[in-house]
């Protein structure tokens, strides 16, 4: 990477971080009045915050967002099973759906103000340390959200995975699929290339979120899991190659697995 290009990358990334946290703080504090209004107002505020963060990332770091296959996201109750590579996924995807309910770690509810917003959004907390009881809790909460026609958003691997890392799908997605009996829309991403874990660098380029062909309800367990993995992993691998080629064309060395490793993101 040329010296000037490297310096620009570090400067823009360093500028983005304080702006990012100020943006989050402003939403939590100035948007606190949303906690006493209808949930739809709070969800609209959350979507606006996500769009604002995506805009800031584009303006400061040159990281754009492209959405493909959005027409494949079915109306009504549906499970969105998304690849998870970066914190970007937790805010940028919100505005792409009508009324999403994300599966999240229950521990986050204890964070002052943030936890209050999570309750207001009526997200789906899961206590993974409870084992099988956690799956029953997950299904119970998801049924309530699906009955309202909301999208149930789950990261099947449970945490962030570095691009090209071996997939590790947890049983939660299968449990939801069998319990809710609604279609599953797979969602592939390449966000981890431009927003790598264990690094403050934010690379310019195009993060692609691609909705894939929905999987109908009622399939046998193994057939469903095979179709889901093949769809998400195949498309994510294609997007990974595309992203690395884009970075190389701009003169950047694509971040490798070592840069992408780091502590798991809590939801």
TORLONU-386653 format. One record per residue (C-alpha): residue in three letters; residue number from 1; x, y, z. Coordinates in nm, 4 decimals. Example, Ala and Ser with C-alpha at 12.3 -4.5 7.8 and 13.67 -1.06 7.14 Angstrom:
// residues 2
{site 'ALA',1,{1.2300,-0.4500,0.7800}};
{site 'SER',2,{1.3670,-0.1060,0.7140}};
END
This chain:
// residues 267
{site 'UNK',1,{0.0000,0.0000,0.0000}};
{site 'UNK',2,{0.1376,0.3406,-0.0923}};
{site 'UNK',3,{0.2338,0.5642,0.2007}};
{site 'UNK',4,{-0.0162,0.8364,0.1124}};
{site 'UNK',5,{-0.2952,0.5829,0.0807}};
{site 'UNK',6,{-0.2058,0.4249,0.4149}};
{site 'UNK',7,{-0.1953,0.7636,0.5916}};
{site 'UNK',8,{-0.5356,0.8568,0.4519}};
{site 'UNK',9,{-0.6787,0.5240,0.5656}};
{site 'UNK',10,{-0.5564,0.5750,0.9220}};
{site 'UNK',11,{-0.6675,0.9374,0.9413}};
{site 'UNK',12,{-1.0164,0.8724,0.8113}};
{site 'UNK',13,{-1.0585,0.5705,1.0385}};
{site 'UNK',14,{-0.9377,0.7697,1.3401}};
{site 'UNK',15,{-1.1848,1.0480,1.2614}};
{site 'UNK',16,{-1.4745,0.8085,1.2207}};
{site 'UNK',17,{-1.4579,0.6605,1.5705}};
{site 'UNK',18,{-1.5353,0.9713,1.7789}};
{site 'UNK',19,{-1.8057,1.0683,1.5297}};
{site 'UNK',20,{-1.9549,0.7190,1.5566}};
{site 'UNK',21,{-1.9733,0.7258,1.9355}};
{site 'UNK',22,{-2.1042,1.0824,1.9443}};
{site 'UNK',23,{-2.3775,0.9795,1.7005}};
{site 'UNK',24,{-2.4756,0.6855,1.9222}};
{site 'UNK',25,{-2.4703,0.8990,2.2359}};
{site 'UNK',26,{-2.6871,1.1659,2.0759}};
{site 'UNK',27,{-2.9445,0.9064,1.9767}};
{site 'UNK',28,{-2.9576,0.7554,2.3262}};
{site 'UNK',29,{-2.9791,1.0909,2.5060}};
{site 'UNK',30,{-3.1693,1.3182,2.2674}};
{site 'UNK',31,{-3.3910,1.0314,2.1545}};
{site 'UNK',32,{-3.4789,0.9234,2.5082}};
{site 'UNK',33,{-3.8228,1.0841,2.4709}};
{site 'UNK',34,{-3.9006,0.8019,2.2268}};
{site 'UNK',35,{-3.9153,0.5669,2.5246}};
{site 'UNK',36,{-4.2515,0.7139,2.6284}};
{site 'UNK',37,{-4.4062,0.7181,2.2798}};
{site 'UNK',38,{-4.5418,0.4407,2.0577}};
{site 'UNK',39,{-4.2977,0.1666,1.9649}};
{site 'UNK',40,{-4.3297,0.2543,1.5954}};
{site 'UNK',41,{-4.1804,0.5964,1.6679}};
{site 'UNK',42,{-3.8853,0.4384,1.8438}};
{site 'UNK',43,{-3.8329,0.1940,1.5560}};
{site 'UNK',44,{-3.8443,0.4817,1.3086}};
{site 'UNK',45,{-3.5808,0.6588,1.5167}};
{site 'UNK',46,{-3.3657,0.3450,1.5214}};
{site 'UNK',47,{-3.3872,0.3124,1.1430}};
{site 'UNK',48,{-3.2975,0.6805,1.1007}};
{site 'UNK',49,{-2.9985,0.6353,1.3306}};
{site 'UNK',50,{-2.8842,0.3382,1.1222}};
{site 'UNK',51,{-2.9116,0.5375,0.7994}};
{site 'UNK',52,{-2.7217,0.8271,0.9579}};
{site 'UNK',53,{-2.4386,0.5957,1.0659}};
{site 'UNK',54,{-2.4180,0.4418,0.7183}};
{site 'UNK',55,{-2.4017,0.7939,0.5727}};
{site 'UNK',56,{-2.1262,0.8992,0.8135}};
{site 'UNK',57,{-1.9270,0.5884,0.7244}};
{site 'UNK',58,{-1.9562,0.6725,0.3543}};
{site 'UNK',59,{-1.8673,1.0410,0.3947}};
{site 'UNK',60,{-1.5741,0.9909,0.6318}};
{site 'UNK',61,{-1.4299,0.6542,0.5303}};
{site 'UNK',62,{-1.5607,0.6121,0.1765}};
{site 'UNK',63,{-1.7390,0.2897,0.2727}};
{site 'UNK',64,{-2.0604,0.2614,0.0744}};
{site 'UNK',65,{-2.3542,0.0254,0.1095}};
{site 'UNK',66,{-2.5223,-0.1692,-0.1694}};
{site 'UNK',67,{-2.8362,-0.3792,-0.1238}};
{site 'UNK',68,{-2.9137,-0.6607,-0.3630}};
{site 'UNK',69,{-3.2178,-0.8856,-0.3913}};
{site 'UNK',70,{-3.4328,-0.6754,-0.1587}};
{site 'UNK',71,{-3.7408,-0.7898,-0.3489}};
{site 'UNK',72,{-3.6762,-1.1427,-0.2146}};
{site 'UNK',73,{-3.7567,-1.0301,0.1399}};
{site 'UNK',74,{-4.1122,-1.1565,0.1797}};
{site 'UNK',75,{-4.3823,-0.9443,0.3481}};
{site 'UNK',76,{-4.5377,-1.0560,0.6717}};
{site 'UNK',77,{-4.3694,-1.2734,0.9350}};
{site 'UNK',78,{-4.0385,-1.4096,0.8105}};
{site 'UNK',79,{-3.7081,-1.5186,0.9607}};
{site 'UNK',80,{-3.4052,-1.3308,0.8266}};
{site 'UNK',81,{-3.0948,-1.5469,0.8769}};
{site 'UNK',82,{-2.7972,-1.3181,0.8252}};
{site 'UNK',83,{-2.4234,-1.3695,0.8008}};
{site 'UNK',84,{-2.2498,-1.1777,1.0784}};
{site 'UNK',85,{-1.9018,-1.0354,1.0220}};
{site 'UNK',86,{-1.9007,-0.6878,1.1781}};
{site 'UNK',87,{-2.0751,-0.4496,1.4166}};
{site 'UNK',88,{-2.1960,-0.2831,1.0953}};
{site 'UNK',89,{-2.4522,-0.5604,1.0586}};
{site 'UNK',90,{-2.6285,-0.4653,1.3819}};
{site 'UNK',91,{-2.7240,-0.1137,1.2720}};
{site 'UNK',92,{-2.7072,-0.0970,0.8910}};
{site 'UNK',93,{-2.9580,-0.3772,0.8294}};
{site 'UNK',94,{-3.2312,-0.2193,1.0442}};
{site 'UNK',95,{-3.3507,0.0267,0.7807}};
{site 'UNK',96,{-3.3755,-0.2483,0.5167}};
{site 'UNK',97,{-3.6704,-0.4106,0.6913}};
{site 'UNK',98,{-4.0159,-0.2908,0.7845}};
{site 'UNK',99,{-4.0243,-0.3857,1.1537}};
{site 'UNK',100,{-3.7302,-0.6075,1.2509}};
{site 'UNK',101,{-3.6933,-0.7843,1.5853}};
{site 'UNK',102,{-3.3307,-0.8852,1.6382}};
{site 'UNK',103,{-3.2241,-1.1774,1.8533}};
{site 'UNK',104,{-2.9826,-1.0374,2.1132}};
{site 'UNK',105,{-2.7919,-1.1380,2.4268}};
{site 'UNK',106,{-3.0080,-1.0827,2.7342}};
{site 'UNK',107,{-2.7132,-0.9329,2.9250}};
{site 'UNK',108,{-2.7391,-0.6174,2.7140}};
{site 'UNK',109,{-3.0713,-0.5352,2.8786}};
{site 'UNK',110,{-2.8824,-0.4412,3.1939}};
{site 'UNK',111,{-2.6937,-0.1552,3.0212}};
{site 'UNK',112,{-2.8453,0.1782,3.1360}};
{site 'UNK',113,{-3.0585,0.3502,2.8710}};
{site 'UNK',114,{-2.9398,0.1100,2.5980}};
{site 'UNK',115,{-3.1280,-0.1725,2.7667}};
{site 'UNK',116,{-3.4369,0.0457,2.7974}};
{site 'UNK',117,{-3.4306,0.1045,2.4224}};
{site 'UNK',118,{-3.3920,-0.2683,2.3553}};
{site 'UNK',119,{-3.7052,-0.3307,2.5597}};
{site 'UNK',120,{-3.8861,-0.0506,2.3774}};
{site 'UNK',121,{-3.7927,-0.2004,2.0398}};
{site 'UNK',122,{-3.9246,-0.5348,2.1719}};
{site 'UNK',123,{-3.6181,-0.7209,2.0557}};
{site 'UNK',124,{-3.5728,-1.0883,2.1421}};
{site 'UNK',125,{-3.3353,-1.1493,2.4332}};
{site 'UNK',126,{-3.1788,-1.4917,2.4764}};
{site 'UNK',127,{-2.9947,-1.6274,2.7798}};
{site 'UNK',128,{-2.7625,-1.8742,2.6139}};
{site 'UNK',129,{-2.6280,-2.0029,2.9448}};
{site 'UNK',130,{-2.9696,-2.1648,3.0089}};
{site 'UNK',131,{-2.9057,-2.4267,2.7401}};
{site 'UNK',132,{-3.2254,-2.5932,2.6083}};
{site 'UNK',133,{-3.4373,-2.3551,2.8142}};
{site 'UNK',134,{-3.2869,-2.0668,2.6162}};
{site 'UNK',135,{-3.4226,-2.2145,2.2937}};
{site 'UNK',136,{-3.7698,-2.2400,2.4438}};
{site 'UNK',137,{-3.7422,-1.8792,2.5581}};
{site 'UNK',138,{-3.6261,-1.7774,2.2103}};
{site 'UNK',139,{-3.9197,-1.9520,2.0433}};
{site 'UNK',140,{-4.1720,-1.8057,2.2871}};
{site 'UNK',141,{-4.0556,-1.4486,2.2276}};
{site 'UNK',142,{-4.0215,-1.4996,1.8515}};
{site 'UNK',143,{-4.3776,-1.6312,1.8263}};
{site 'UNK',144,{-4.5088,-1.3091,1.9790}};
{site 'UNK',145,{-4.3105,-1.0952,1.7344}};
{site 'UNK',146,{-4.4077,-1.3092,1.4345}};
{site 'UNK',147,{-4.7743,-1.2792,1.5319}};
{site 'UNK',148,{-4.7313,-0.9032,1.4813}};
{site 'UNK',149,{-4.5985,-0.9623,1.1298}};
{site 'UNK',150,{-4.2421,-0.8614,1.2171}};
{site 'UNK',151,{-3.9181,-0.9871,1.0661}};
{site 'UNK',152,{-3.7265,-1.2084,1.3095}};
{site 'UNK',153,{-3.3564,-1.1344,1.2513}};
{site 'UNK',154,{-3.1065,-1.3907,1.3736}};
{site 'UNK',155,{-2.7359,-1.4461,1.3160}};
{site 'UNK',156,{-2.7230,-1.8270,1.2868}};
{site 'UNK',157,{-2.3603,-1.8466,1.4023}};
{site 'UNK',158,{-2.4404,-1.6526,1.7181}};
{site 'UNK',159,{-2.1484,-1.4105,1.6932}};
{site 'UNK',160,{-1.9217,-1.2416,1.4420}};
{site 'UNK',161,{-1.7131,-1.4648,1.2191}};
{site 'UNK',162,{-1.4139,-1.3468,1.0197}};
{site 'UNK',163,{-1.4575,-1.3529,0.6398}};
{site 'UNK',164,{-1.3799,-1.7019,0.5043}};
{site 'UNK',165,{-1.3789,-1.8538,0.8547}};
{site 'UNK',166,{-1.5334,-2.2035,0.8756}};
{site 'UNK',167,{-1.9083,-2.1688,0.9417}};
{site 'UNK',168,{-2.0427,-2.2697,1.2821}};
{site 'UNK',169,{-2.4216,-2.2628,1.2770}};
{site 'UNK',170,{-2.5950,-2.2895,1.6147}};
{site 'UNK',171,{-2.9243,-2.4762,1.6778}};
{site 'UNK',172,{-3.1263,-2.1572,1.7331}};
{site 'UNK',173,{-3.2058,-2.1028,1.3661}};
{site 'UNK',174,{-3.3302,-2.4596,1.3210}};
{site 'UNK',175,{-3.5389,-2.4354,1.6378}};
{site 'UNK',176,{-3.7032,-2.1154,1.5123}};
{site 'UNK',177,{-3.7612,-2.2588,1.1659}};
{site 'UNK',178,{-3.9406,-2.5631,1.3033}};
{site 'UNK',179,{-4.1372,-2.3726,1.5667}};
{site 'UNK',180,{-4.2538,-2.0660,1.3725}};
{site 'UNK',181,{-4.3260,-2.2431,1.0432}};
{site 'UNK',182,{-4.2584,-1.9309,0.8382}};
{site 'UNK',183,{-4.0202,-1.8756,0.5430}};
{site 'UNK',184,{-3.6526,-1.8052,0.6038}};
{site 'UNK',185,{-3.4755,-1.5376,0.3991}};
{site 'UNK',186,{-3.0966,-1.5924,0.3944}};
{site 'UNK',187,{-2.8829,-1.2777,0.3912}};
{site 'UNK',188,{-2.5204,-1.2758,0.2737}};
{site 'UNK',189,{-2.2673,-1.0035,0.3585}};
{site 'UNK',190,{-1.9078,-0.8987,0.3048}};
{site 'UNK',191,{-1.8973,-0.6367,0.5813}};
{site 'UNK',192,{-1.6020,-0.7985,0.7576}};
{site 'UNK',193,{-1.3671,-0.7016,0.4749}};
{site 'UNK',194,{-1.4319,-0.3288,0.5146}};
{site 'UNK',195,{-1.5031,-0.3315,0.8899}};
{site 'UNK',196,{-1.2543,-0.5945,1.0134}};
{site 'UNK',197,{-1.2625,-0.7247,1.3675}};
{site 'UNK',198,{-0.9808,-0.6459,1.6066}};
{site 'UNK',199,{-0.8873,-0.3397,1.4027}};
{site 'UNK',200,{-0.9997,0.0228,1.4107}};
{site 'UNK',201,{-0.9403,0.0581,1.0353}};
{site 'UNK',202,{-1.2444,0.1168,0.8167}};
{site 'UNK',203,{-1.1678,0.0510,0.4516}};
{site 'UNK',204,{-1.3245,0.2338,0.1575}};
{site 'UNK',205,{-1.5310,0.0327,-0.0856}};
{site 'UNK',206,{-1.8735,-0.1255,-0.1081}};
{site 'UNK',207,{-2.0309,-0.3372,0.1638}};
{site 'UNK',208,{-2.2916,-0.5536,-0.0031}};
{site 'UNK',209,{-2.5974,-0.6943,0.1744}};
{site 'UNK',210,{-2.7622,-0.9524,-0.0508}};
{site 'UNK',211,{-3.1009,-1.1081,0.0227}};
{site 'UNK',212,{-3.1217,-1.4579,-0.1231}};
{site 'UNK',213,{-3.4058,-1.6817,-0.2367}};
{site 'UNK',214,{-3.6392,-1.7550,0.0575}};
{site 'UNK',215,{-3.6543,-2.1079,0.1958}};
{site 'UNK',216,{-4.0133,-2.2314,0.2411}};
{site 'UNK',217,{-4.1304,-2.3731,0.5740}};
{site 'UNK',218,{-4.1799,-2.7428,0.6337}};
{site 'UNK',219,{-3.8550,-2.8879,0.4992}};
{site 'UNK',220,{-3.6810,-3.1742,0.6817}};
{site 'UNK',221,{-3.4193,-3.0607,0.9333}};
{site 'UNK',222,{-3.1092,-3.1594,0.7382}};
{site 'UNK',223,{-3.2420,-3.0353,0.4055}};
{site 'UNK',224,{-3.3208,-2.6977,0.5557}};
{site 'UNK',225,{-2.9797,-2.6596,0.7196}};
{site 'UNK',226,{-2.8001,-2.7689,0.4028}};
{site 'UNK',227,{-2.9924,-2.5197,0.1907}};
{site 'UNK',228,{-2.9374,-2.2387,0.4400}};
{site 'UNK',229,{-2.5633,-2.2953,0.4724}};
{site 'UNK',230,{-2.5085,-2.3384,0.1004}};
{site 'UNK',231,{-2.7010,-2.0198,0.0231}};
{site 'UNK',232,{-2.5364,-1.7957,0.2848}};
{site 'UNK',233,{-2.1833,-1.9330,0.2615}};
{site 'UNK',234,{-2.1799,-1.9556,-0.1185}};
{site 'UNK',235,{-2.3039,-1.6001,-0.1669}};
{site 'UNK',236,{-2.0806,-1.4620,0.1100}};
{site 'UNK',237,{-1.7755,-1.6235,-0.0495}};
{site 'UNK',238,{-1.8663,-1.4632,-0.3822}};
{site 'UNK',239,{-1.9087,-1.1235,-0.2140}};
{site 'UNK',240,{-1.5778,-1.1712,-0.0315}};
{site 'UNK',241,{-1.3920,-1.2209,-0.3586}};
{site 'UNK',242,{-1.5678,-0.9178,-0.5043}};
{site 'UNK',243,{-1.4735,-0.7030,-0.2039}};
{site 'UNK',244,{-1.1079,-0.8045,-0.2065}};
{site 'UNK',245,{-1.0825,-0.7308,-0.5763}};
{site 'UNK',246,{-1.2315,-0.3855,-0.5186}};
{site 'UNK',247,{-0.9813,-0.3086,-0.2429}};
{site 'UNK',248,{-0.6890,-0.4328,-0.4508}};
{site 'UNK',249,{-0.8019,-0.2162,-0.7424}};
{site 'UNK',250,{-0.7912,0.0900,-0.5126}};
{site 'UNK',251,{-0.4404,0.0028,-0.3995}};
{site 'UNK',252,{-0.5278,-0.1421,-0.0575}};
{site 'UNK',253,{-0.4084,-0.4720,0.0763}};
{site 'UNK',254,{-0.7266,-0.6589,0.1740}};
{site 'UNK',255,{-0.7341,-0.7382,0.5477}};
{site 'UNK',256,{-0.6403,-1.0988,0.6117}};
{site 'UNK',257,{-0.7661,-1.3471,0.8716}};
{site 'UNK',258,{-0.5267,-1.2183,1.1395}};
{site 'UNK',259,{-0.6732,-0.8695,1.1178}};
{site 'UNK',260,{-1.0243,-1.0084,1.1218}};
{site 'UNK',261,{-0.9863,-1.2041,1.4488}};
{site 'UNK',262,{-1.0911,-1.0605,1.7776}};
{site 'UNK',263,{-1.3267,-1.0910,2.0714}};
{site 'UNK',264,{-1.6820,-1.1919,1.9883}};
{site 'UNK',265,{-1.9390,-0.9175,1.9530}};
{site 'UNK',266,{-2.2116,-0.9264,2.2111}};
{site 'UNK',267,{-2.5644,-0.8678,2.0937}};
END
